[in-house]
Amino acid sequence: MALLQVPPGAQPKPDPDTGTLSRFRAVRGHTMALCEAFTAEEMLIQASSDASPTKWHLAHTTWFIDRLVLGPLRPTDPADDFLWNSYYEAVGTRHPRLARGLVTSPTLAQVKEYRRRIDAELEAAVVGGLIDTGAGSMMELALHHEQQHQELILTDILALMRAQPFPRALFGGASSPGQASPHPTASAFRALDGDLFAVGADPRRGFAFDCETPRHLVWLEPFEIAEVLVTNAQWLEFMQAGGYADARLWMSEGWDWVRRESIAAPDGWRTSGDAGWVVVGLGGTAPPEPAAPVSGLSWFEADAFARWAGARLPTEAEWELAALICQPEVPDSSDPLAALARGPGHGFYNALWQWTASPFTPYPGFRPRQDMAEEYNGKFMSGQMVLRGGSFATPPSHVRPTYRNFFPPDRRWQFTGLRLARDAQCSI
């Protein structure tokens, strides 16, 4: 298929104020920079039913631009629709998710060439003023979509490492999984007053997914929220106290899951003879750093721990208010690759995805996007729990206090942890 070119006689459109082309190059370039840490073999294998091969992520994010951004300008290849579509029913039938790791053709080299070709077409379309690059456009969504898959590339490659008998370090050498905390003790809570609170994103203030809107009022009772995430040391106490064997701590469905799957520790934890527990992380295999936040938890585990600790999970509205008060600024995005070597800290943002007590349901007045991305979030508002905050693997420019991530309560291959909350005494 011929590349899109600027039409003869058309006046090239200057790059928009938002720096569309420069941001496009930065986002697409960061995806490939991540892949430099992987071997070709590692990029081809599907580790589990939740994960996808890196090759598929590279192709799917390119297909999203090809089909949803550039598609209205010229025909697309039905074979690409079949191979690289994720869940867009309106596009048609697609290759089964569980078989993504079985696709040998196109090759990895051909997928990389596909990326180069579509990148060139996109740049020509932007320069030629052929596509909308403004706020809320499909182009803007495509960039944030790719940032989501940058984190998925990392979680999925880590799932692959955890399936290996001898996993290797991908970033930062044999660093400990997580950082020791320079913050207050793990038992410290901050009290916040109850009030009417405006929850959700105002699209006029920057990008937000449709599920983050509309902004609406929620009444919050007084509550307390932990100043740090639950640590590895605390989790070891839970395990040693028989937390995984005490049915009283678990939701019925969670208890069935624990017994059915023989769950006895967070995802990625292994016993290593006399060395005790070790954790397989992006930096390799090491004993769990006691003061670092525990990661690889399902909602069921987070909820059971909170009950054992005499606390609870915060609602997503409580989390959003606490984040805005306790950490009003999202961290700087200077070196996202360095963050992968350091591991998670204890902040509200770019630490670990933090489970909340809230199901993923529509906000009052929710309306999905009215374009080809209508299926992006709304149809998943059933059987999922909300996570907030982003992880150390989430691109910092992609994080914001209103961001709603969501997964079923038994999923834990993501960088997921928890921050405790407690009810506070009302002064009325």
ABEGO torsion letter per residue (X at the ends): XBBBBBBBGBBBBBBBAAGAAAAAAAAAAAAAAAAAABBAAAAABBABAABBBAAAAAAAAAAAAAAAAAAAABBBBAAAAAAABAABAAAEBBBBAAAAAABAOBBAAAAAAAAAAAAAAAAAAAAAGABBABBGBAAAAAAAAAAAAAAAAAAAAAAAAAABABBBBABGEBBBBEBBBABBBAABBBBBBBBBBBBEBBAAAEBBBAAAOBBBBBBBBBBBBBABBBBAAAAAAAAAAGAAABAAABBAAAAAAAAAAGBABBBGBBBBEAAEBBBBBAAEBBBBBAABBBBGBBAAAAAAAAAAAGBBBBBAAAAAAAAAAABABBBBAABAAAAAAAEBBABABGBBBBBBABBBBBBBGBBBBBBAAAAAAAAABBGBBBBBGEBAABBAAABBAABBBBBBAABAABBBBBBBBBBBBBAX
